[in-house]
């Protein structure tokens, strides 16, 4: 447990950031799973719409720093390939 005031603040700030990043990641994962389930059911139109929202969620997570830039690009690329293969 930190004793110094600035160290206490760092712990508090890190906890807040971690919870926000977890929320962004969870939201992103849900969107990605939705696209994958639509791809499995061969629903091309809905999959394309879900892909656009998933890409937005991935970009937001990358912008926020919850996800690395290359990781986000890789996720978008793999999802796009799946949707385009329909």
Buried (B, 14 or more C-beta within 10 A) or exposed (E): EEEEEEEEEEEEEEEEEEEEBEEBBEBBBEBBEBBBEBBEEEBEEBBBBBBEEBBEBBBBBBEBEBBEEEEBBEBBEEBBEBBEEE
